[in-house]
Amino acid sequence: MHALDVLGDPVRRRLLELLSRGELSSGELARVIGDEFGISHPAVSQHLKVLRDNGFTTVRAEGTRRLYSVDPAPFEELDMWLSQFRAFWTQRLDALGTELRRGSRAAAEQTPAATEHANQDNASHTGGPHGHAQPSGPARRRRPRGRNRNP
């Protein structure tokens, strides 16, 4: 099974998220996953088996308990495979960072007088200081459309 097939299941992804915080017993995992996904303990055990068989987790016995932990090896392989695609989002994230810095710099350079002037300009275009249009003449009351129900 390919790593993306293993990680494609939301239950297995959640199991790995829980295990990323540290070692947990199968019972603890089954309780959390059962509550979140509404699946039985045997179903959780099957997901843990898929993770174990594909190298994503390791298990060790401690008395009657089975303790699971994350094995980083498949993630390293997955990271190497994803590296060929990283350029697609790295450039965009760099560009986003540049734009955010520009916006922060521009906001910091605005003086209080310039901000007040901009607020006044905005108020004159929108009809009032709060963006509400101000009536220019006497307010007209509209009659409801449709048939007159009073005979």
Helices and strands as residue ranges (DSSP letters): H 3-7, H 10-19, E 24-25, H 26-37, H 41-53, E 57-62, E 65-70, H 73-82, H 86-109, H 112-126
